[in-house]
Structure formats: structure tokens, C-alpha cells
């Protein structure tokens, strides 16, 4: 995405910002949709609109955020209509009160504090817009060549960390009997295997080759990857 100049010097407000496909971005429309929800400049609004565009070129990246700013950044990304995922887990907090231990209280906290996944069409202006959000430190891999996360890895993390029903359904569809896989987790990690069958609860029976012998192992789909 880039700014296009005519024959005369243009002001910031007169520039035309293009998305990765060369189409002009309607800055006024981007501003009107989000000026009440996120405090950024008009130019940053337009770039965030481009960052949140859907399309086959969109990939997952990992934003690094300041300690304790996970929820604030997550809300800012939501307000900008950017697809994101902040891994969370539920923990039980035990506190001592005046008359002894209080009833345990469940609490939802970030599973990976300091990291939020975003799905965007990557370009230099998008990088600048995302890092302009208060609380964002940077992106894994840097702005020049950020490290993307494959969709298959995202599904595995969502299924494993949060037991996301939609992610589990997608994983069930992605594995078929006869698929060659490798075990990523547990006592059989790094061993090759073949899918024997998959159930509707996100588990599979894998024929694992161990020291020349085939052993049937029941594993969670989040524990295996296609070879």
C-alpha cells in the first residue's frame, strides 16, 4: 500500500492510499466507521482498514504487547475490525479471607501473556498502523519480514488451548484415515504414524511406528500434524 502524488505537492489529507491490490482506500469511510471507537489519526485509520481486509493473502502474525496491556490491545483491534485471537485460559484463584480460605473463584487470564495473533494482509503501512496502537511493542520477526503462522497451527492452538468447538470441527475434517502424520506432543513425540480413524470429539487412533513395530495410540488431534 502506498501514497500516490500528482504533479503538485499534496498535503497529508489529499493523498490517496492504495491497498495491496492497487485499489484506493476510502479514508473518509474508514474514519467514519471507527473514529468513535479508536483514537488514531485519519491516515492510521485508513491503514488499519487495509490491514483488516479479508482475502486469500491474509495471514496470521504475532503481535508483541506491553505487559498487562493484552486486553486493551485486544479491544483496540476488535474496534478496528481486525481478526485476532488472544489465547486465554481459566484458572482457579484461592484467597484467604478474614475467616479462613474463601471459596475458589474462576478467572480468565491470557494463556500467552504479551502476545496476540492477528490476521492481516501484510504491508509496510499496515505494520506502522498496527504498531501505532497503544500497548503494541512490535511483531515477531520485525516489520520487514514478520514470521507468519500457518492456519493449521492456529487451529491446533485453538483446539488445544481453548478447546474451541469450531477449531476442533475444522481439524476433524482435515484428517482422514490413511493420512501420514507425525506426533508433536506426549511420549510419542517425533514418531511417524498413519491415521486409522477419527471420532467426532477431536481424537484419533494413530498407528505409530515405534522401533520397527506398529502400535495403536489414541491421541488428541492437536497432538499430531500432517507429514
GUPA-995027 format. One record per atom (N, C-alpha, C): x, y, z; atom name; residue number from 1. Coordinates in steps of 0.1 Angstrom, whole numbers. Example, Ala and Ser with C-alpha at 12.3 -4.5 7.8 and 13.67 -1.06 7.14 Angstrom:
<<132,-57,78>,N,1>
<<123,-45,78>,CA,1>
<<132,-33,78>,C,1>
<<128,-22,71>,N,2>
<<137,-11,71>,CA,2>
<<129,0,79>,C,2>
//
This chain:
<<8,-12,0>,N,1>
<<0,0,0>,CA,1>
<<9,12,0>,C,1>
<<6,22,-8>,N,2>
<<15,34,-9>,CA,2>
<<7,46,-11>,C,2>
<<13,58,-9>,N,3>
<<7,71,-12>,CA,3>
<<10,75,-26>,C,3>
<<1,80,-34>,N,4>
<<3,84,-47>,CA,4>
<<2,100,-48>,C,4>
<<13,106,-54>,N,5>
<<13,120,-56>,CA,5>
<<11,124,-70>,C,5>
<<5,136,-72>,N,6>
<<3,141,-86>,CA,6>
<<15,150,-89>,C,6>
<<13,159,-99>,N,7>
<<24,168,-103>,CA,7>
<<27,179,-93>,C,7>
<<17,182,-84>,N,8>
<<20,192,-74>,CA,8>
<<21,185,-60>,C,8>
<<27,193,-51>,N,9>
<<29,188,-37>,CA,9>
<<15,186,-31>,C,9>
<<12,175,-25>,N,10>
<<-1,172,-19>,CA,10>
<<1,172,-4>,C,10>
<<-10,177,3>,N,11>
<<-10,176,18>,CA,11>
<<-13,162,22>,C,11>
<<-12,160,35>,N,12>
<<-15,146,41>,CA,12>
<<-29,142,38>,C,12>
<<-39,152,39>,N,13>
<<-53,148,37>,CA,13>
<<-56,146,22>,C,13>
<<-48,151,12>,N,14>
<<-50,149,-2>,CA,14>
<<-45,136,-8>,C,14>
<<-37,129,0>,N,15>
<<-31,117,-5>,CA,15>
<<-41,106,-7>,C,15>
<<-38,98,-17>,N,16>
<<-47,86,-20>,CA,16>
<<-39,74,-15>,C,16>
<<-45,66,-6>,N,17>
<<-38,54,-1>,CA,17>
<<-44,42,-8>,C,17>
<<-35,33,-13>,N,18>
<<-38,22,-20>,CA,18>
<<-37,9,-12>,C,18>
<<-46,-1,-14>,N,19>
<<-44,-13,-7>,CA,19>
<<-34,-22,-15>,C,19>
<<-31,-34,-10>,N,20>
<<-21,-43,-17>,CA,20>
<<-25,-46,-32>,C,20>
<<-37,-45,-35>,N,21>
<<-42,-48,-49>,CA,21>
<<-42,-36,-58>,C,21>
<<-38,-24,-52>,N,22>
<<-38,-12,-60>,CA,22>
<<-51,-4,-60>,C,22>
<<-61,-9,-52>,N,23>
<<-73,-2,-52>,CA,23>
<<-73,10,-41>,C,23>
<<-79,21,-44>,N,24>
<<-78,33,-35>,CA,24>
<<-87,30,-22>,C,24>
<<-82,34,-11>,N,25>
<<-89,32,2>,CA,25>
<<-97,45,5>,C,25>
<<-110,43,8>,N,26>
<<-118,55,11>,CA,26>
<<-115,59,25>,C,26>
<<-106,69,27>,N,27>
<<-102,73,40>,CA,27>
<<-114,78,49>,C,27>
<<-122,86,42>,N,28>
<<-134,92,50>,CA,28>
<<-143,81,55>,C,28>
<<-145,71,47>,N,29>
<<-154,60,52>,CA,29>
<<-147,52,63>,C,29>
<<-134,49,61>,N,30>
<<-127,42,72>,CA,30>
<<-127,50,85>,C,30>
<<-126,64,83>,N,31>
<<-126,72,95>,CA,31>
<<-140,72,102>,C,31>
<<-150,74,94>,N,32>
<<-164,75,99>,CA,32>
<<-168,62,107>,C,32>
<<-163,51,102>,N,33>
<<-167,38,108>,CA,33>
<<-160,36,122>,C,33>
<<-148,42,124>,N,34>
<<-141,38,136>,CA,34>
<<-136,50,144>,C,34>
<<-139,63,140>,N,35>
<<-134,74,148>,CA,35>
<<-140,74,162>,C,35>
<<-151,68,165>,N,36>
<<-157,68,178>,CA,36>
<<-152,57,187>,C,36>
<<-144,48,180>,N,37>
<<-140,36,188>,CA,37>
<<-125,35,190>,C,37>
<<-117,42,183>,N,38>
<<-103,40,185>,CA,38>
<<-96,53,181>,C,38>
<<-87,58,190>,N,39>
<<-82,72,188>,CA,39>
<<-69,71,180>,C,39>
<<-70,72,167>,N,40>
<<-59,72,158>,CA,40>
<<-61,83,147>,C,40>
<<-50,86,140>,N,41>
<<-51,97,130>,CA,41>
<<-59,91,118>,C,41>
<<-63,100,109>,N,42>
<<-70,96,97>,CA,42>
<<-62,87,89>,C,42>
<<-49,89,87>,N,43>
<<-41,81,79>,CA,43>
<<-40,67,86>,C,43>
<<-38,66,99>,N,44>
<<-37,53,106>,CA,44>
<<-50,46,105>,C,44>
<<-62,53,105>,N,45>
<<-74,46,103>,CA,45>
<<-75,39,90>,C,45>
<<-71,46,79>,N,46>
<<-71,40,66>,CA,46>
<<-62,28,65>,C,46>
<<-50,29,71>,N,47>
<<-41,18,70>,CA,47>
<<-46,6,79>,C,47>
<<-53,8,90>,N,48>
<<-59,-2,97>,CA,48>
<<-70,-9,90>,C,48>
<<-78,-1,82>,N,49>
<<-88,-6,74>,CA,49>
<<-82,-16,64>,C,49>
<<-71,-12,58>,N,50>
<<-64,-21,48>,CA,50>
<<-59,-34,55>,C,50>
<<-53,-32,67>,N,51>
<<-48,-43,75>,CA,51>
<<-59,-54,78>,C,51>
<<-71,-49,80>,N,52>
<<-82,-58,83>,CA,52>
<<-89,-64,71>,C,52>
<<-84,-61,59>,N,53>
<<-91,-66,47>,CA,53>
<<-91,-81,47>,C,53>
<<-102,-87,42>,N,54>
<<-103,-102,40>,CA,54>
<<-97,-105,27>,C,54>
<<-92,-117,25>,N,55>
<<-87,-121,12>,CA,55>
<<-77,-133,14>,C,55>
<<-74,-139,2>,N,56>
<<-65,-151,3>,CA,56>
<<-51,-147,7>,C,56>
<<-47,-134,7>,N,57>
<<-33,-131,10>,CA,57>
<<-32,-128,25>,C,57>
<<-43,-128,33>,N,58>
<<-42,-125,47>,CA,58>
<<-36,-137,54>,C,58>
<<-27,-134,63>,N,59>
<<-21,-145,71>,CA,59>
<<-20,-141,86>,C,59>
<<-17,-151,94>,N,60>
<<-16,-148,109>,CA,60>
<<-2,-144,112>,C,60>
<<-2,-134,121>,N,61>
<<11,-129,126>,CA,61>
<<9,-127,141>,C,61>
<<21,-125,148>,N,62>
<<20,-124,162>,CA,62>
<<25,-110,167>,C,62>
<<16,-103,173>,N,63>
<<20,-90,179>,CA,63>
<<25,-92,193>,C,63>
<<36,-84,196>,N,64>
<<41,-84,210>,CA,64>
<<35,-72,217>,C,64>
<<30,-73,228>,N,65>
<<23,-62,235>,CA,65>
<<30,-60,249>,C,65>
<<28,-48,255>,N,66>
<<34,-45,268>,CA,66>
<<27,-54,278>,C,66>
<<35,-56,289>,N,67>
<<29,-64,300>,CA,67>
<<17,-58,306>,C,67>
<<6,-66,307>,N,68>
<<-6,-61,312>,CA,68>
<<-15,-53,303>,C,68>
<<-11,-52,290>,N,69>
<<-19,-45,280>,CA,69>
<<-26,-54,271>,C,69>
<<-26,-67,273>,N,70>
<<-33,-77,264>,CA,70>
<<-47,-73,261>,C,70>
<<-55,-71,271>,N,71>
<<-69,-68,269>,CA,71>
<<-72,-55,262>,C,71>
<<-64,-45,266>,N,72>
<<-66,-32,260>,CA,72>
<<-63,-32,245>,C,72>
<<-52,-39,241>,N,73>
<<-48,-40,227>,CA,73>
<<-59,-49,220>,C,73>
<<-64,-59,226>,N,74>
<<-74,-68,220>,CA,74>
<<-86,-60,217>,C,74>
<<-91,-51,226>,N,75>
<<-102,-43,223>,CA,75>
<<-100,-33,212>,C,75>
<<-88,-28,211>,N,76>
<<-85,-18,200>,CA,76>
<<-85,-25,187>,C,76>
<<-80,-37,186>,N,77>
<<-81,-45,174>,CA,77>
<<-95,-49,170>,C,77>
<<-103,-52,180>,N,78>
<<-117,-55,177>,CA,78>
<<-124,-43,172>,C,78>
<<-121,-31,178>,N,79>
<<-128,-19,173>,CA,79>
<<-124,-15,159>,C,79>
<<-112,-20,154>,N,80>
<<-107,-17,141>,CA,80>
<<-111,-28,131>,C,80>
<<-120,-38,136>,N,81>
<<-125,-49,128>,CA,81>
<<-113,-58,122>,C,81>
<<-103,-59,130>,N,82>
<<-92,-68,126>,CA,82>
<<-94,-82,133>,C,82>
<<-93,-92,125>,N,83>
<<-94,-106,130>,CA,83>
<<-82,-108,139>,C,83>
<<-85,-113,151>,N,84>
<<-74,-115,161>,CA,84>
<<-78,-126,170>,C,84>
<<-68,-131,177>,N,85>
<<-70,-142,187>,CA,85>
<<-60,-140,199>,C,85>
<<-66,-138,211>,N,86>
<<-58,-137,223>,CA,86>
<<-61,-150,231>,C,86>
<<-51,-159,231>,N,87>
<<-53,-172,238>,CA,87>
<<-56,-169,253>,C,87>
<<-66,-176,258>,N,88>
<<-70,-174,272>,CA,88>
<<-72,-188,278>,C,88>
<<-70,-188,291>,N,89>
<<-73,-200,299>,CA,89>
<<-80,-196,312>,C,89>
<<-87,-205,318>,N,90>
<<-94,-202,331>,CA,90>
<<-86,-209,342>,C,90>
<<-83,-201,352>,N,91>
<<-76,-206,364>,CA,91>
<<-85,-204,376>,C,91>
<<-82,-211,387>,N,92>
<<-89,-210,399>,CA,92>
<<-81,-202,409>,C,92>
<<-86,-191,414>,N,93>
<<-79,-183,423>,CA,93>
<<-84,-186,437>,C,93>
<<-74,-189,446>,N,94>
<<-77,-192,460>,CA,94>
<<-72,-180,469>,C,94>
<<-81,-174,477>,N,95>
<<-76,-163,485>,CA,95>
<<-81,-166,500>,C,95>
<<-72,-161,509>,N,96>
<<-75,-162,523>,CA,96>
<<-83,-150,528>,C,96>
<<-94,-152,534>,N,97>
<<-102,-141,539>,CA,97>
<<-100,-139,554>,C,97>
<<-109,-132,560>,N,98>
<<-108,-129,574>,CA,98>
<<-111,-142,583>,C,98>
<<-119,-151,577>,N,99>
<<-123,-163,585>,CA,99>
<<-118,-175,578>,C,99>
<<-106,-174,572>,N,100>
<<-100,-186,565>,CA,100>
<<-101,-185,550>,C,100>
<<-99,-196,544>,N,101>
<<-99,-196,529>,CA,101>
<<-113,-194,523>,C,101>
<<-113,-185,513>,N,102>
<<-126,-181,507>,CA,102>
<<-129,-192,496>,C,102>
<<-141,-191,491>,N,103>
<<-145,-201,480>,CA,103>
<<-136,-198,468>,C,103>
<<-131,-208,461>,N,104>
<<-123,-207,449>,CA,104>
<<-131,-199,438>,C,104>
<<-124,-190,432>,N,105>
<<-130,-182,421>,CA,105>
<<-124,-184,408>,C,105>
<<-131,-188,398>,N,106>
<<-125,-190,384>,CA,106>
<<-122,-176,378>,C,106>
<<-111,-175,371>,N,107>
<<-107,-163,365>,CA,107>
<<-101,-166,351>,C,107>
<<-105,-158,341>,N,108>
<<-99,-160,328>,CA,108>
<<-87,-150,326>,C,108>
<<-76,-156,322>,N,109>
<<-64,-148,320>,CA,109>
<<-57,-152,307>,C,109>
<<-48,-143,302>,N,110>
<<-41,-147,289>,CA,110>
<<-33,-159,291>,C,110>
<<-34,-168,281>,N,111>
<<-25,-180,282>,CA,111>
<<-11,-178,277>,C,111>
<<-9,-168,268>,N,112>
<<4,-164,263>,CA,112>
<<5,-149,266>,C,112>
<<7,-145,278>,N,113>
<<8,-131,281>,CA,113>
<<18,-124,273>,C,113>
<<14,-112,267>,N,114>
<<24,-104,259>,CA,114>
<<23,-107,244>,C,114>
<<14,-116,240>,N,115>
<<13,-120,226>,CA,115>
<<-2,-121,221>,C,115>
<<-5,-115,210>,N,116>
<<-18,-115,204>,CA,116>
<<-16,-118,189>,C,116>
<<-24,-128,184>,N,117>
<<-24,-132,170>,CA,117>
<<-33,-123,162>,C,117>
<<-29,-118,150>,N,118>
<<-37,-110,141>,CA,118>
<<-36,-116,127>,C,118>
<<-48,-115,120>,N,119>
<<-48,-120,106>,CA,119>
<<-50,-108,97>,C,119>
<<-39,-104,89>,N,120>
<<-39,-93,81>,CA,120>
<<-32,-95,67>,C,120>
<<-35,-86,58>,N,121>
<<-27,-86,45>,CA,121>
<<-15,-77,48>,C,121>
<<-3,-83,49>,N,122>
<<8,-76,54>,CA,122>
<<14,-66,43>,C,122>
<<17,-54,48>,N,123>
<<24,-44,40>,CA,123>
<<30,-34,50>,C,123>
<<39,-26,45>,N,124>
<<47,-17,54>,CA,124>
<<37,-7,61>,C,124>
<<28,-1,54>,N,125>
<<19,9,61>,CA,125>
<<10,2,72>,C,125>
<<6,-11,69>,N,126>
<<-1,-18,79>,CA,126>
<<7,-21,92>,C,126>
<<20,-24,90>,N,127>
<<29,-26,101>,CA,127>
<<29,-13,109>,C,127>
<<31,-2,103>,N,128>
<<32,11,111>,CA,128>
<<19,14,118>,C,128>
<<7,11,111>,N,129>
<<-6,13,118>,CA,129>
<<-8,4,130>,C,129>
<<-4,-8,129>,N,130>
<<-6,-18,140>,CA,130>
<<3,-14,152>,C,130>
<<15,-10,149>,N,131>
<<24,-7,160>,CA,131>
<<21,7,166>,C,131>
<<13,14,159>,N,132>
<<9,27,165>,CA,132>
<<-2,26,176>,C,132>
<<-8,14,177>,N,133>
<<-18,12,187>,CA,133>
<<-11,11,201>,C,133>
<<-17,19,210>,N,134>
<<-11,19,223>,CA,134>
<<-10,6,230>,C,134>
<<2,2,234>,N,135>
<<4,-11,241>,CA,135>
<<11,-21,232>,C,135>
<<11,-18,219>,N,136>
<<18,-28,209>,CA,136>
<<33,-24,209>,C,136>
<<41,-34,211>,N,137>
<<56,-33,211>,CA,137>
<<62,-35,197>,C,137>
<<57,-46,191>,N,138>
<<62,-49,177>,CA,138>
<<56,-62,173>,C,138>
<<62,-68,163>,N,139>
<<57,-81,157>,CA,139>
<<68,-91,156>,C,139>
<<66,-103,159>,N,140>
<<76,-113,158>,CA,140>
<<82,-114,144>,C,140>
<<95,-113,143>,N,141>
<<102,-113,130>,CA,141>
<<105,-99,125>,C,141>
<<99,-88,131>,N,142>
<<101,-75,127>,CA,142>
<<92,-71,115>,C,142>
<<92,-58,112>,N,143>
<<83,-52,102>,CA,143>
<<87,-56,88>,C,143>
<<99,-59,86>,N,144>
<<104,-62,72>,CA,144>
<<99,-75,68>,C,144>
<<102,-85,76>,N,145>
<<98,-99,73>,CA,145>
<<93,-106,85>,C,145>
<<80,-103,89>,N,146>
<<74,-109,100>,CA,146>
<<72,-124,98>,C,146>
<<72,-131,109>,N,147>
<<70,-145,108>,CA,147>
<<55,-148,109>,C,147>
<<50,-155,98>,N,148>
<<36,-158,98>,CA,148>
<<34,-172,104>,C,148>
<<21,-174,109>,N,149>
<<17,-187,115>,CA,149>
<<7,-194,106>,C,149>
<<10,-206,101>,N,150>
<<1,-213,92>,CA,150>
<<-13,-215,99>,C,150>
<<-23,-215,91>,N,151>
<<-37,-217,96>,CA,151>
<<-38,-231,103>,C,151>
<<-31,-241,99>,N,152>
<<-32,-254,106>,CA,152>
<<-26,-253,120>,C,152>
<<-16,-245,122>,N,153>
<<-10,-243,135>,CA,153>
<<-20,-235,144>,C,153>
<<-27,-225,138>,N,154>
<<-37,-218,146>,CA,154>
<<-48,-227,150>,C,154>
<<-53,-235,141>,N,155>
<<-64,-245,145>,CA,155>
<<-59,-253,157>,C,155>
<<-47,-258,156>,N,156>
<<-42,-267,167>,CA,156>
<<-41,-260,180>,C,156>
<<-37,-247,180>,N,157>
<<-36,-240,192>,CA,157>
<<-49,-237,198>,C,157>
<<-59,-233,189>,N,158>
<<-72,-230,194>,CA,158>
<<-79,-243,200>,C,158>
<<-77,-254,194>,N,159>
<<-83,-266,198>,CA,159>
<<-76,-271,211>,C,159>
<<-63,-269,212>,N,160>
<<-55,-274,224>,CA,160>
<<-57,-265,236>,C,160>
<<-56,-252,234>,N,161>
<<-56,-242,245>,CA,161>
<<-70,-239,250>,C,161>
<<-79,-237,241>,N,162>
<<-93,-233,245>,CA,162>
<<-104,-243,242>,C,162>
<<-100,-254,235>,N,163>
<<-109,-264,231>,CA,163>
<<-121,-258,223>,C,163>
<<-117,-249,214>,N,164>
<<-126,-242,205>,CA,164>
<<-134,-252,197>,C,164>
<<-147,-253,198>,N,165>
<<-155,-262,191>,CA,165>
<<-153,-261,176>,C,165>
<<-153,-249,171>,N,166>
<<-152,-246,156>,CA,166>
<<-138,-251,151>,C,166>
<<-128,-249,159>,N,167>
<<-114,-253,155>,CA,167>
<<-113,-268,155>,C,167>
<<-120,-274,165>,N,168>
<<-120,-289,166>,CA,168>
<<-127,-295,154>,C,168>
<<-138,-289,150>,N,169>
<<-146,-294,138>,CA,169>
<<-137,-293,126>,C,169>
<<-130,-282,124>,N,170>
<<-122,-279,112>,CA,170>
<<-110,-290,112>,C,170>
<<-105,-293,124>,N,171>
<<-94,-303,124>,CA,171>
<<-99,-317,121>,C,171>
<<-111,-320,126>,N,172>
<<-117,-333,123>,CA,172>
<<-118,-335,108>,C,172>
<<-123,-324,101>,N,173>
<<-124,-325,86>,CA,173>
<<-111,-326,79>,C,173>
<<-101,-321,85>,N,174>
<<-88,-320,78>,CA,174>
<<-80,-333,79>,C,174>
<<-84,-342,88>,N,175>
<<-77,-355,89>,CA,175>
<<-86,-366,84>,C,175>
<<-80,-375,76>,N,176>
<<-87,-386,70>,CA,176>
<<-79,-399,73>,C,176>
<<-86,-411,74>,N,177>
<<-79,-424,76>,CA,177>
<<-69,-426,64>,C,177>
<<-57,-430,68>,N,178>
<<-47,-432,58>,CA,178>
<<-37,-420,57>,C,178>
<<-40,-409,63>,N,179>
<<-31,-397,63>,CA,179>
<<-19,-400,71>,C,179>
<<-7,-397,65>,N,180>
<<5,-398,72>,CA,180>
<<7,-386,81>,C,180>
<<11,-389,94>,N,181>
<<12,-378,104>,CA,181>
<<25,-380,112>,C,181>
<<28,-370,120>,N,182>
<<39,-371,130>,CA,182>
<<33,-366,143>,C,182>
<<37,-372,154>,N,183>
<<32,-369,167>,CA,183>
<<41,-357,172>,C,183>
<<34,-346,177>,N,184>
<<41,-334,181>,CA,184>
<<42,-333,196>,C,184>
<<34,-341,204>,N,185>
<<34,-339,218>,CA,185>
<<32,-353,225>,C,185>
<<36,-353,238>,N,186>
<<35,-365,245>,CA,186>
<<46,-375,244>,C,186>
<<45,-387,250>,N,187>
<<56,-397,250>,CA,187>
<<60,-402,236>,C,187>
<<51,-400,226>,N,188>
<<54,-405,213>,CA,188>
<<58,-393,203>,C,188>
<<62,-382,209>,N,189>
<<66,-370,201>,CA,189>
<<77,-374,191>,C,189>
<<76,-369,179>,N,190>
<<86,-371,168>,CA,190>
<<84,-384,161>,C,190>
<<76,-393,166>,N,191>
<<74,-406,159>,CA,191>
<<64,-404,147>,C,191>
<<66,-411,136>,N,192>
<<57,-410,125>,CA,192>
<<45,-420,127>,C,192>
<<34,-418,120>,N,193>
<<23,-426,122>,CA,193>
<<13,-424,110>,C,193>
<<2,-433,110>,N,194>
<<-8,-432,100>,CA,194>
<<-22,-432,107>,C,194>
<<-31,-423,103>,N,195>
<<-44,-422,109>,CA,195>
<<-52,-434,106>,C,195>
<<-57,-440,116>,N,196>
<<-66,-452,115>,CA,196>
<<-81,-448,114>,C,196>
<<-85,-439,124>,N,197>
<<-98,-434,124>,CA,197>
<<-99,-421,133>,C,197>
<<-109,-413,130>,N,198>
<<-111,-401,137>,CA,198>
<<-125,-400,143>,C,198>
<<-127,-397,156>,N,199>
<<-140,-396,161>,CA,199>
<<-145,-381,161>,C,199>
<<-158,-379,165>,N,200>
<<-164,-366,164>,CA,200>
<<-161,-357,177>,C,200>
<<-151,-362,185>,N,201>
<<-148,-354,197>,CA,201>
<<-134,-349,196>,C,201>
<<-128,-350,184>,N,202>
<<-114,-344,182>,CA,202>
<<-103,-353,186>,C,202>
<<-105,-366,186>,N,203>
<<-95,-376,189>,CA,203>
<<-93,-385,177>,C,203>
<<-82,-392,177>,N,204>
<<-79,-401,166>,CA,204>
<<-71,-413,170>,C,204>
<<-72,-424,164>,N,205>
<<-64,-436,167>,CA,205>
<<-53,-435,156>,C,205>
<<-41,-435,160>,N,206>
<<-29,-434,151>,CA,206>
<<-21,-447,152>,C,206>
<<-18,-453,141>,N,207>
<<-8,-464,140>,CA,207>
<<6,-458,140>,C,207>
<<12,-459,151>,N,208>
<<26,-453,153>,CA,208>
<<36,-463,151>,C,208>
<<47,-460,144>,N,209>
<<58,-469,142>,CA,209>
<<68,-466,152>,C,209>
<<70,-476,161>,N,210>
<<80,-474,172>,CA,210>
<<90,-486,172>,C,210>
<<102,-482,169>,N,211>
<<113,-492,168>,CA,211>
<<109,-504,159>,C,211>
<<104,-501,148>,N,212>
<<100,-512,139>,CA,212>
<<87,-519,141>,C,212>
<<80,-515,151>,N,213>
<<67,-521,154>,CA,213>
<<56,-511,154>,C,213>
<<44,-515,149>,N,214>
<<33,-506,148>,CA,214>
<<24,-507,161>,C,214>
<<21,-496,167>,N,215>
<<14,-496,179>,CA,215>
<<2,-486,177>,C,215>
<<-10,-490,181>,N,216>
<<-22,-481,181>,CA,216>
<<-22,-472,193>,C,216>
<<-23,-459,190>,N,217>
<<-23,-449,200>,CA,217>
<<-34,-439,199>,C,217>
<<-41,-437,210>,N,218>
<<-53,-427,209>,CA,218>
<<-48,-414,213>,C,218>
<<-49,-404,204>,N,219>
<<-43,-391,207>,CA,219>
<<-54,-380,203>,C,219>
<<-51,-368,209>,N,220>
<<-59,-356,206>,CA,220>
<<-54,-351,192>,C,220>
<<-63,-346,184>,N,221>
<<-59,-341,171>,CA,221>
<<-49,-330,172>,C,221>
<<-49,-322,183>,N,222>
<<-39,-312,185>,CA,222>
<<-25,-317,187>,C,222>
<<-24,-330,189>,N,223>
<<-11,-336,192>,CA,223>
<<-4,-341,180>,C,223>
<<-11,-340,168>,N,224>
<<-5,-345,156>,CA,224>
<<-5,-335,145>,C,224>
<<4,-337,135>,N,225>
<<5,-328,123>,CA,225>
<<7,-337,111>,C,225>
<<1,-332,99>,N,226>
<<3,-340,87>,CA,226>
<<17,-339,82>,C,226>
<<22,-350,77>,N,227>
<<36,-350,72>,CA,227>
<<37,-345,57>,C,227>
//
